[in-house]
Amino acid sequence: DKIAAHSAYYKMLCGLLLGYKEKNVKSYVVNTSPPNSLTPAVSARVAADIKRLSKKKPRLPWNSKSGSRGKRRKATR
């Protein structure tokens, strides 16, 4: 199957891999895709494909340290 960047599959896959909450990703996909694009089969395929990648939970790089809140590090010389 061809994967298009605007497809429900691709949007769902990218959103979940980036660590966004599933309900938020689904809402985005439903609101930005043609009607009935996000089917149970598409959701199942995304879940199966992600499961094959890794057992680790996705993590956004800017949230890697708890309490960091995006603070800049002081320059070292």
Secondary structure, DSSP 8 states (H G I E B T S, - for coil): ----TTSHHHHHHHHHHTT--HHHHHHHHHHHS-TT-S-HHHHHHHHHHHHHH-SS----GGGSSTT-TT-------
